[in-house]
Amino acid sequence: MMKETKFRQEYKDLKIAEIPMPEHIFLPINGISGGGSLKVGKQIDKFDEVVPGVISPISGEIKEFLKVYVDGIETDVIKILPVENGGSEDDNDRKDDIDESEEDFHLKLKRSGYFLEGVFDSDCDIVVSAVDTDPLCSVSQQLLRENRKDLKDNFDLFKEIFNREKIHFAVPEHLFDMVWKLQSQGVNVWKVVPEYPNGIPEILINSAFEKHALKSPLYLKLEEFLNICDAAVTGRPNFEKVISVTDINGMRNIKVVKGTPLNHILKDSDIRSVGKVITGGPLRGYSNFDLNTPVTDKTDSVYVQYEKDIVRAVNNQCINCGRCNDNCPVSLSVNLITRYSEFSQFEKSMELGIENCIECGLCAFYCPAGRSLVQLIRLAKSEIKNLEGEIE
């Protein structure tokens, strides 16, 4: 059986709009409770290190300590209320924050939370991608459009910091004409067909591995690449995140402060009649049952699925049609793996290479029986991980 038609990800120019500061943000504190110097009512400034390794993105007041879901995991957070005129929100006013004559890029990166010395080993190839990883996400394509004039300087800076003669740059083929001149300036620009799941890192790297003779490739999304370059110059972390939001009004791209809760983003989305709010794309994302969930570095897209549009998954028996296998981009025996998982024979699913699954969701999308294939695979992976932990 032939593979089904892939999802085209060729998005038009969708300008990035900034939305107002929310009434509060949630700052994950990695399991650290509210003891010590952290107290309700404490005033903090933007750039303050609230707990080791956690820097506040705003100036404000600690309102309370609570647990909310962050990237699908219940996490300890602090709720911070922005304070008007409570510390400078303008980076240019932070005169004591960084010595402008400082030329040690790695020191500036460390001050910004990037500990990258040794990460980009001299023997590895760096791959920057402007190919979006999720359906209904146009973040990378839009960032490419809006930053194309500065890309040469950013690549030159990155090569200087990490001692590279060449960096690889994967771009959607319909945007190649914007950046083709970079090829004469130490950037190996790839054309990638903008169809899901071509932008998923494992697929992207594997498809180009032999053609470009890649050596221990390290992958960076374009947004992360731009943030690193900015931090290397300013010595300040970037607290903003660009997100594609798809709701009753169509798709739009917005820029928000990290920690902004989803309910602030979705004020105009008619969420009273919503069925699901999905972060991470409709095929491999997850539903958010608490709209206090904050935006993080991992939040590239938010998809509002209304009740009338929901197709309910049912756990019918496999009919052995083979469509899950035919559409698996890494050629796994999905039908067998998921049945082993269903009957708790997790070790047998491991023998069939379940660790190679990239959880793209195509198997479940094309399954005529409506089986929860991705969930069964995630269950097996989790149980295998627990089993390996017990053995160790």
N, C-alpha and C positions, 0 to 999 in steps of 0.2 A: 504493500500500500504506500502511495506517495504521501509525503508530508503535506499538511494543510497549508493554506496561504498564511503567511506571517502577518503580524500587526505592523502596519506602516507607522513610523515615527518621524514624519517630515512635517515640522510645525512652522507656521508663519511667524513673522516678527510680533512677539507679544512683549511689549515693554514691561520692565520690572517696576512696580509701584510700591512705594513705602506706605505702610499703614500706621495709624497713631499708636503711641505707647499704650500698652494695656493697663488696666487698673492694678494689676499685680503680675509678677512672674514667679515661676517656680525654679529654684536653683538646686539641682541634685547635689547632695553632700556625701555620697558614697558610703552610706551606712553610719556616718558619724552623727551621734545624737546631739541634742541641743545643750549639752553640758559645756563646761569650761567658760570661755569668754563669749560664747554665742548665747544671747538672751533675747527674748521677745522685747521689742522696743529699741533694740540697739540700732544706731545709725551707721550705715556703711557707705563708702564712696565707691564710685566706679573705679575699677582696677584693684580694689582691695582684695587681698587673698583671704577669703572668708574662712576656709579650712585649707590644709596643705593640698595644693594642686587645683583648688577651685577658686576662680576669680569672679568677682561680681560684675555682671555686664551693665549694671545701672547703679546710680546713687539712690538710696532709699532706706526704708526702715523694716527690720525684721518683724513680721506680723505674727507668724506662728510656725510651728514645726509639725509636719504631717507626712503621710505617705500617699503618693499618687503613682500611677503607672507611667513609667518612662521607658520608651521603646519596648513596650509590652511587658515590662517587669516592674513589680511593685517596689518602689524605691523611696528612701528617706529624702525629703526635700525641705527647704525653707521657703516660706512665702514672703516675698519682698514687695512692699508698696513703694512705688516711685515717690520721691520727695521733691517738690518744686524748689528749685534753687538750692538743692541739697548737694553741693559738690558739682563740679563741672562735668557736663555731658559732652563737651567739645574737646576732642583729643588735642587740639592745638593749644588749649589752655593748660595742659598738663606740663608745666615747665620743669617740674622736678622728676618727671617720669623717666626720661631717657636723655642721655648726653648726645646731642645732635652731632658731635664730632666722632662718636663711637663708630669704628669701622669693622668691628668684629661681628659679622653677620650671625654666627652661631650663638653669640651671647644675646643678641637681640631676639633670636628665635627662642632661646630658653626662657627669656623674660616673658615671651608671649605664650609659653606653654608648649612649644615645639622642641622636643629633645631628639634631634635628628642626626647628631654626629654618630657615625658608624652605621646608621640605618641604611643610607644610600651608599653602600659599599662601592668601592671603585670598580669592582668586577661586575656590577649589576647594571642592567639597562633600565632607564626610567621611561615609563610610558604614561603620558598625560592624555586623558580621554575627554573629548567634548561630545561623546555619544551617550545619550540618556539611557539609563539602565532600566527604567520602568515605563510601561505604557502610561499614557496620560501624564507625562512629565517632560517639560521642555526647558528645564533649568539650564542644562549645559549648552544647548543650542543658543539660548538667548544670551547667556554670558559670553559665548563666543562672538556673537554679533556686537554686543556692547563694549567688548574689550579688545576687539581685533587690532585697533591702532596701537595698543600698548603691548601686544603679545611679543614682539621682537625684543623689546627691552626686558620684559619679564623672563623670557627664555635665556637671554644673555646673562641676566642676574643669577638665574638658577644654575646655569652652567658654571659661573664663577664660584658660587657658594659650594657646589658639590663636585667641582673639578671635573667637568664633563666636556667632551668635544662635540657630543651629539646627544639630542634627546628626541624620543619618538613622540609623535602627536597624532592621535586618532581623531578624525573628524567625519561627520556625516557627509556623504558624497555630494549632496546638493549645496553644501557650504564650502566645498573645497576651494572654489575660486576666490574666497575671501582671504585665504591664508597660504596659497600655493607658493608665494614668494619666500616664505620662511624656509623653503627647501634649500635655498642657496645660502642660508645663514646658520647652518648647523642644526637644523630641525628636520627630522625625517617624517614628513606628513603622510599619513595613510588615509586612503578613502575607505569608508565603511558604509555598507548599505544600511540605511536607517530603518531596520526592521527588528522588532523584538524576536528573540532575545540577544541580538548581536552585540548590544552594549554591555551585557553582563560581563564583569571582569574576566571570569574564567573562559567564557566563550571568545571574547575579544582577543585575549592573549593567545589562546590555543590556535585560533584561526590564522594568526600572524606569526606564530613562533618560528616556523621554518623559513617562511618567505623573507623575514627580516633578520634571521639568525640571532634571535634574542638570547641573551645570557642572563639567567636569574632575574627576570623582569619584575620590577616593582611598579604597581599601578597607582595613579593619582587621578581623581576626578578633577576636572578643570577648576571647579570652585575651590577645592582644597589647594591646588597649585597656586591660584591667584592669592589666596589667603596667606600662604607661606611667603610668597614674594613680598606682599604688603608688610607682613610682620618683620621680615628681614630688613626692611627699610626703616620702619617706624619704631620697632621694638615693642609694639602694642598688640595684644590679641584682637582678633576680629570677633565681635559679638553678634553679628548679623547673619541671617540664613535666608537664602532665596528658596521659595517653595512654589510649585505649581499646584493650584487649587482648582478642582473641577467640581462644579455643583450645578444648581438649577440655572445659573447665569452663564454656563459654559466654562472654558478654561481661562485662567488668568495667572500671571506670575506676580508674586508679592515678596517684599523683603521685610522680615520681622526680627525683633530682638530674640535671641535664643532664650528659652524659658517661657515664651509667650504661650498661654494655654490655647487649645484648639477652639474653645468656645468664643474667644475673642476674634479669631480669624474668620469664624463662620457666622458672624452676626447677621450677614445679609444672605445667608444660604437657605432660609426657610427650614431650619432644622427641626421645627415642630413636627413635620411630616417625614422626617428622615427615617430610613431603615437602618443604615450603617454608615459610620464614618471610618474610612479605611486609610491608613497611612502606609506608604511603601508601594502603592500601585495595586490595581484590582486583581492581578494574577498572583503576586507573591507577598502582598502586604498583609496586615492584620487589622481586625476590627478594634475600635476603641470604644469601650463601654463607659468610659469616664472622660468627658470632654475637658476635664482639667489637665489632661495629658499635655505636657509641654513640648514645644519644638526643640529638637536637638540637632547635632551635626548630621545625624542619620536621616532626618526628615526632609526628603526631597519632594514628596508629593502628598497631597491630601485629596481623597476622592469621596464625595458625598453620594451615596447610593440611596435613592428614595424607595420607599416601600413598594411602589408599583413596579419598580424595575428589578426587584430581587428575584433571582432564581434560587429556590430552596434546594440545598444539597440533601440528597438522601443516600443512605448507605445500602444501596441495592447490591446484589451479588454481581461479581464480575461476569460479563458475558463472553469473555475471551475474543473480543473483536480485534484487539491488537492496536487500537488507535493511540493508546498511551505510549506504547513502545515506538510506534512509527513517528511520533512527534517529539520524542525525547531528544534534545540536542546533544546529549552525551551517550546516547545509545544504550540505555539501561533496560533491563527486563522489569519494567515498572509494575506490570500485572502480578508477577511473582513476588517481588519485594513487598508490595503493599499487602498481599495476602499473608505472607509470613508475619508481617507486623500485626495484622488484624488478629492473628491467632497466637501472638506473643512469642513467635519463633524468631526472635531478633537476631540471633547469631547467624541464622541462615540468610537473612537479608544482608548481613555484613559480608557473607561469602559472595553475594551477587554484586558487590561494589556500591552499596548504598552511600558510602562516604563521598562518592563522586557526584552525587545529585546536587545540582545548584539551586533547587527549589524554585524553578522558573514558573511553575504552575501550568504549563502547557498541557501536561497529561490530564489534569483535572478539568481544564477548559474543554478538551475534546472528548472527554469520557461520556458516552451516551447513557451510561447507567447512573451518572451523577454521584459517583463515589468520591469520598473525601481523601483523595490520594495524597495530596501534599501534607495533610494533617497526619496521615498514617506514616508517612516517611519521617516527618519531624518527631513523631512519637518514638519510632524505632531508633533514630539517631540519639535521642535523649536517653533512652534506656541503655543503648550500647555505651554511651559516655558514662553513665552511672555504673555500669558493669565494669568498665575498664578502670574506673576510680576505685572500686572495691578490690580489684585484683592488685592494684598498686599498693 
